[in-house]
Amino acid sequence: MKKTKIIIKTKSKSYPIYFGSNILKITGGLVKKNLPGVKKICIISDNNLPKLLLKKLVNSLKKYELSIYKLSANEKNKNIKVGNKIIEYLLKNNFNRSDCIIGFGGGVIGDMSAFISNLTKRGLKFINIPTTLLAQVDASIGGKSGVNSAQGKNLIGTYYQPDFIISDVSVLKSLPRREIISGYGEILKHSLILDKNFFLWLFKNGKKIINRENDLLLKKAIIKSCKIKCNIVKKDEKEKNLRMILNFGHTFAHGFEGAKNFSKKLNHGEAVLLGMIVASELSNKKKLLQLKELLLIKKHYLDLQLPININKTFNKKEINKIIYFMKKDKKNIDKKINLILLSKIGKVTKPNKISLNGNEIKKFLNSYYF
């Protein structure tokens, strides 16, 4: 599988994303090409990654002064205290603005590595190497960095674009099916919000992608998904308006994750899949989305055995907790909850157009699911 490159252009920076299989071994060459002044690199790595992957990366960076900081990557460790600990480690080891951090892991590692790169001496070089499908198609792109607060997810953060991204399909081979489904949720989201033809292609090929039957199909889905997100980020880097459409399903999802205390009982992609189907049901109830389109989305969920019933994950008593965390969402501008809904497959409502109070959402969840 040959290497493919796309350029993401934002107001603050333009940078390449490299796609391919087994391209981890050329990381050193890409650092030399894109960041010729770098001498010192710190890899912030997910402790759960297969040792062979880290070894491949380390072998490609032999010409650099290298340090490795391993972190158990989970939502509970994604906080300001852990971030500060890593910053102190970098300062103690005399990392300067000409030096580089590589985030090597999933979305938690990518978010934290970008956050730390931005804050340390007001900006170190930063390379993102996402190792989960979810991070490759979504979390690694767009420059969002951040950590969680006790009040909710990603409430402390900045925007900090990487110098480049390496998206290696071969590193996904070690992922369990649950993680592939989690990443597929974000791919599906990109099709639902902006590209019906992509949705119909996924409708046809989704099972092969999830079952890892064809890496070329997987690569195509990843690149297409990235292009959709890149086009949105290019137009609205700091989420002032258009970029908010990427939050389709996410306001519910963050409520679901918060209600489960950001635990492994429900991962981010599963929460997004549940959030999108709930948002689609609500879109239909609000007479925005036609029933035949809702049924098409539901059929895709059922065909691929994607998470679809929130009452299998939550009980009625947890609704208040879900609403509490939805109210904490960053996109809310008053006491109401801002939502992105579907007007049809491939088209969503405009940001800030639909906002409901907590009681309306509570009533909807009760009537539809409990």
C-alpha positions as CSV (number, residue, x, y, z in Angstrom):
1,M,0.0,0.0,0.0
2,K,1.7,3.2,-1.1
3,K,2.0,6.3,1.0
4,T,-0.6,9.0,0.5
5,K,-0.3,12.6,1.7
6,I,-3.0,15.3,2.2
7,I,-2.3,18.9,3.4
8,I,-4.5,20.4,6.0
9,K,-4.6,24.2,5.8
10,T,-5.7,26.3,8.8
11,K,-5.2,30.0,9.6
12,S,-2.5,29.2,12.1
13,K,-0.6,26.5,10.2
14,S,-0.6,24.2,7.2
15,Y,0.7,20.7,7.7
16,P,0.7,17.2,6.1
17,I,-1.0,14.0,7.1
18,Y,0.8,10.9,5.8
19,F,-1.3,7.8,5.2
20,G,-0.1,4.3,4.5
21,S,0.7,0.8,5.8
22,N,3.9,0.2,7.8
23,I,5.0,3.8,7.5
24,L,6.0,4.0,11.2
25,K,9.5,2.9,10.1
26,I,10.0,6.2,8.1
27,T,9.1,8.5,11.0
28,G,12.8,9.6,11.4
29,G,13.0,10.5,7.7
30,L,9.8,12.5,8.0
31,V,11.1,14.4,11.0
32,K,14.3,15.3,9.2
33,K,12.2,16.5,6.1
34,N,9.6,18.5,8.0
35,L,11.5,19.6,11.2
36,P,15.2,19.8,10.2
37,G,16.2,21.7,13.4
38,V,15.0,19.1,15.9
39,K,17.7,17.3,18.0
40,K,15.7,16.1,21.0
41,I,12.5,14.1,21.0
42,C,10.2,12.9,23.8
43,I,7.7,10.2,22.9
44,I,4.6,10.3,25.1
45,S,3.4,6.7,24.6
46,D,0.3,4.8,25.6
47,N,1.5,2.1,28.1
48,N,-0.9,-0.4,26.6
49,L,0.5,-0.3,23.1
50,P,2.2,-3.5,21.8
51,K,6.0,-3.3,22.6
52,L,6.8,-4.0,18.9
53,L,5.1,-0.8,17.8
54,L,7.1,1.4,20.1
55,K,10.3,-0.5,19.1
56,K,9.6,0.3,15.4
57,L,9.2,3.9,16.2
58,V,12.3,4.1,18.4
59,N,14.4,2.3,15.8
60,S,13.4,5.0,13.2
61,L,14.5,7.8,15.5
62,K,18.1,6.5,16.3
63,K,19.7,9.8,15.1
64,Y,17.8,11.8,17.8
65,E,18.3,12.3,21.5
66,L,15.3,10.3,22.6
67,S,13.3,10.0,25.8
68,I,10.1,8.0,26.4
69,Y,7.3,8.9,28.8
70,K,4.8,6.1,29.2
71,L,1.3,6.8,30.3
72,S,-1.7,4.7,31.1
73,A,-4.1,6.3,28.7
74,N,-7.6,6.7,30.0
75,E,-10.1,9.5,30.6
76,K,-9.3,9.6,34.4
77,N,-5.6,10.2,33.7
78,K,-6.4,12.9,31.2
79,N,-6.3,15.8,33.7
80,I,-4.3,18.9,34.6
81,K,-2.4,17.1,37.4
82,V,-0.9,14.4,35.1
83,G,-0.3,17.1,32.4
84,N,1.7,19.2,34.8
85,K,3.8,16.2,35.9
86,I,4.8,15.6,32.2
87,I,5.6,19.3,31.7
88,E,7.8,19.2,34.8
89,Y,9.6,16.1,33.4
90,L,10.2,18.0,30.1
91,L,11.5,21.1,31.8
92,K,13.8,19.0,34.1
93,N,15.3,17.4,30.9
94,N,15.8,20.9,29.3
95,F,13.4,20.6,26.4
96,N,13.4,23.8,24.4
97,R,11.2,25.2,21.6
98,S,13.3,23.6,18.9
99,D,12.7,20.2,20.5
100,C,9.8,17.9,19.7
101,I,7.1,15.8,21.3
102,I,5.5,12.8,19.6
103,G,2.1,11.7,20.8
104,F,2.0,8.0,20.2
105,G,-1.4,6.5,21.1
106,G,-5.1,7.1,20.9
107,G,-7.2,10.3,21.4
108,V,-6.3,10.7,25.1
109,I,-2.6,10.6,24.3
110,G,-3.0,12.9,21.3
111,D,-5.1,15.5,23.2
112,M,-2.7,15.5,26.2
113,S,0.5,15.6,24.1
114,A,-0.8,18.6,22.1
115,F,-1.9,20.4,25.3
116,I,1.6,19.8,26.9
117,S,3.4,20.8,23.7
118,N,1.5,24.0,23.6
119,L,2.1,25.0,27.2
120,T,5.7,24.0,27.6
121,K,7.8,27.1,27.0
122,R,4.9,28.4,25.0
123,G,5.2,25.9,22.3
124,L,7.4,22.8,21.4
125,K,7.3,21.0,18.0
126,F,4.6,18.4,18.0
127,I,4.0,15.3,15.9
128,N,0.8,13.2,16.3
129,I,1.0,9.4,15.5
130,P,-2.6,8.1,16.3
131,T,-2.8,4.4,17.0
132,T,-6.5,3.9,17.2
133,L,-9.1,4.2,14.3
134,L,-11.0,6.8,16.3
135,A,-7.9,9.0,16.6
136,Q,-6.8,8.5,13.0
137,V,-10.2,9.7,11.6
138,D,-11.1,12.3,14.1
139,A,-9.1,13.1,17.3
140,S,-5.8,13.7,15.7
141,I,-7.1,16.3,13.2
142,G,-8.0,19.9,13.8
143,G,-5.7,21.0,16.6
144,K,-7.9,20.6,19.6
145,S,-5.9,19.8,22.7
146,G,-7.1,19.4,26.3
147,V,-7.7,17.7,29.5
148,N,-10.8,16.8,31.5
149,S,-12.2,18.5,34.6
150,A,-14.4,17.0,37.4
151,Q,-17.1,19.1,35.7
152,G,-16.9,17.4,32.3
153,K,-14.8,16.3,29.4
154,N,-12.2,18.5,27.6
155,L,-13.3,21.6,29.5
156,I,-9.6,22.7,29.9
157,G,-7.8,23.1,26.6
158,T,-6.3,25.1,23.7
159,Y,-6.0,24.9,19.9
160,Y,-2.5,23.7,18.9
161,Q,-1.9,22.3,15.4
162,P,0.7,19.6,15.0
163,D,3.7,19.9,12.6
164,F,2.5,16.7,10.9
165,I,0.5,13.5,11.5
166,I,1.4,9.9,10.6
167,S,-1.6,7.7,10.1
168,D,-0.4,4.1,9.7
169,V,-3.2,1.6,9.0
170,S,-0.9,-1.4,10.0
171,V,-0.9,-0.3,13.7
172,L,-4.6,-0.9,13.8
173,K,-4.1,-4.7,13.5
174,S,-3.7,-5.1,17.2
175,L,-7.0,-3.3,18.0
176,P,-10.0,-5.3,19.4
177,R,-13.3,-5.2,17.5
178,R,-14.7,-2.9,20.1
179,E,-12.1,-0.2,19.3
180,I,-12.7,-0.6,15.5
181,I,-16.4,0.0,16.1
182,S,-15.6,3.0,18.3
183,G,-13.6,4.6,15.4
184,Y,-16.2,3.6,12.9
185,G,-18.6,5.8,14.8
186,E,-16.7,8.9,13.8
187,I,-16.4,7.8,10.2
188,L,-20.1,7.3,10.1
189,K,-20.6,10.7,11.6
190,H,-18.7,12.5,8.9
191,S,-20.8,10.8,6.2
192,L,-24.1,11.7,8.0
193,I,-23.3,15.3,8.4
194,L,-21.9,16.1,5.0
195,D,-21.8,13.3,2.4
196,K,-24.7,11.0,1.6
197,N,-22.7,9.3,-1.1
198,F,-20.1,8.4,1.5
199,F,-22.9,7.1,3.7
200,L,-24.2,4.9,0.9
201,W,-20.6,3.6,0.3
202,L,-20.3,2.8,4.0
203,F,-23.8,1.1,3.9
204,K,-22.3,-1.2,1.3
205,N,-18.8,-1.7,2.7
206,G,-19.1,-1.1,6.4
207,K,-19.1,-4.7,7.4
208,K,-15.9,-5.4,5.5
209,I,-14.3,-2.4,7.2
210,I,-15.3,-3.4,10.7
211,N,-14.3,-7.0,10.1
212,R,-10.9,-5.9,8.7
213,E,-11.5,-7.8,5.5
214,N,-9.9,-5.3,3.3
215,D,-7.2,-2.7,4.3
216,L,-7.6,-0.8,1.1
217,L,-11.3,-0.1,2.0
218,L,-10.2,0.8,5.5
219,K,-7.6,3.2,4.2
220,K,-10.1,4.8,1.8
221,A,-12.6,5.3,4.6
222,I,-10.0,6.9,6.8
223,I,-8.8,9.3,4.1
224,K,-12.3,10.2,3.0
225,S,-13.3,10.9,6.7
226,C,-10.1,13.0,7.2
227,K,-10.8,15.0,4.1
228,I,-14.3,15.9,5.3
229,K,-13.0,17.0,8.7
230,C,-10.0,18.9,7.1
231,N,-12.4,20.9,4.9
232,I,-14.5,22.0,7.9
233,V,-11.4,22.8,10.1
234,K,-9.9,24.8,7.2
235,K,-13.0,27.1,7.2
236,D,-13.5,27.3,11.0
237,E,-10.3,26.4,12.9
238,K,-11.5,27.7,16.3
239,E,-15.1,26.4,16.3
240,K,-16.8,29.7,16.0
241,N,-19.6,28.4,13.8
242,L,-19.3,25.7,11.0
243,R,-17.0,23.4,13.0
244,M,-19.8,22.9,15.5
245,I,-21.5,20.5,13.1
246,L,-18.8,18.0,13.9
247,N,-20.5,17.7,17.3
248,F,-23.5,15.8,15.8
249,G,-24.2,13.2,18.4
250,H,-21.5,14.5,20.7
251,T,-23.6,16.6,23.1
252,F,-25.6,13.4,24.0
253,A,-22.3,11.4,23.9
254,H,-20.6,13.6,26.5
255,G,-23.7,13.3,28.7
256,F,-23.6,9.5,28.4
257,E,-19.8,9.4,29.1
258,G,-20.2,11.7,32.1
259,A,-23.1,9.6,33.5
260,K,-20.8,6.6,33.4
261,N,-18.0,8.6,35.1
262,F,-15.8,8.4,31.9
263,S,-15.3,4.7,32.7
264,K,-14.5,1.7,30.4
265,K,-18.2,0.7,30.6
266,L,-18.7,3.1,27.7
267,N,-16.0,4.3,25.4
268,H,-16.1,7.5,23.4
269,G,-16.9,6.0,20.1
270,E,-19.8,3.9,21.6
271,A,-21.1,7.0,23.3
272,V,-21.0,8.9,19.9
273,L,-22.8,6.0,18.1
274,L,-25.5,6.1,20.8
275,G,-25.6,9.9,20.7
276,M,-26.0,10.0,16.9
277,I,-28.9,7.5,16.9
278,V,-30.7,9.5,19.7
279,A,-30.0,12.8,17.8
280,S,-31.4,11.1,14.6
281,E,-34.6,10.0,16.5
282,L,-34.9,13.6,17.9
283,S,-34.4,15.0,14.3
284,N,-37.3,12.8,13.2
285,K,-39.5,13.8,16.1
286,K,-38.8,17.5,15.3
287,K,-40.0,16.8,11.7
288,L,-36.5,17.6,10.3
289,L,-35.5,14.1,9.2
290,Q,-37.8,11.9,7.1
291,L,-38.8,8.6,8.6
292,K,-37.4,6.6,5.6
293,E,-33.9,8.2,6.2
294,L,-34.1,7.5,9.9
295,L,-34.9,3.8,9.1
296,L,-32.0,3.7,6.7
297,I,-29.6,4.8,9.4
298,K,-31.1,2.3,11.9
299,K,-30.8,-0.5,9.3
300,H,-27.1,0.3,9.0
301,Y,-26.7,0.2,12.8
302,L,-28.5,-3.2,13.0
303,D,-26.6,-4.7,10.0
304,L,-23.3,-3.8,11.7
305,Q,-24.5,-4.6,15.2
306,L,-23.6,-1.0,16.4
307,P,-24.7,0.2,19.8
308,I,-28.3,1.4,19.3
309,N,-30.3,1.1,22.5
310,I,-29.4,3.5,25.4
311,N,-31.7,1.6,27.7
312,K,-29.3,-1.3,27.5
313,T,-26.6,1.0,29.0
314,F,-28.6,3.3,31.2
315,N,-31.5,3.1,33.5
316,K,-34.2,5.8,34.1
317,K,-32.5,7.1,37.2
318,E,-29.4,8.1,35.3
319,I,-31.3,10.6,33.0
320,N,-30.7,13.5,35.4
321,K,-27.0,12.8,35.4
322,I,-26.9,12.7,31.6
323,I,-28.7,16.1,31.4
324,Y,-26.3,17.5,34.0
325,F,-23.3,16.7,31.8
326,M,-25.0,17.8,28.6
327,K,-25.5,21.3,30.3
328,K,-21.8,21.5,30.9
329,D,-21.0,21.1,27.1
330,K,-18.6,23.8,25.8
331,K,-20.9,24.7,22.9
332,N,-23.8,25.9,25.1
333,I,-24.1,29.7,25.2
334,D,-27.0,30.0,27.7
335,K,-28.9,27.7,30.0
336,K,-30.2,25.7,27.1
337,I,-28.5,22.8,25.4
338,N,-27.3,23.4,21.9
339,L,-27.8,20.5,19.5
340,I,-26.8,19.7,15.9
341,L,-29.6,17.6,14.3
342,L,-30.0,16.0,10.9
343,S,-32.3,17.6,8.2
344,K,-31.4,14.7,5.9
345,I,-28.5,12.2,5.5
346,G,-25.6,14.4,4.5
347,K,-27.0,17.7,5.8
348,V,-27.4,19.1,9.4
349,T,-29.0,22.0,11.0
350,K,-27.0,25.2,11.4
351,P,-25.0,25.7,14.6
352,N,-26.9,27.5,17.4
353,K,-30.3,26.9,15.6
354,I,-31.6,24.1,17.8
355,S,-31.4,24.6,21.6
356,L,-33.6,22.8,24.1
357,N,-33.9,23.0,27.9
358,G,-33.0,20.1,30.1
359,N,-36.7,19.2,30.8
360,E,-37.5,18.9,27.0
361,I,-34.6,16.5,26.6
362,K,-35.5,14.6,29.7
363,K,-39.1,14.2,28.4
364,F,-37.8,13.0,25.0
365,L,-35.5,10.4,26.5
366,N,-38.2,9.2,28.9
367,S,-40.8,8.8,26.2
368,Y,-38.6,7.1,23.6
369,Y,-36.4,4.8,25.7
370,F,-37.7,4.3,29.2
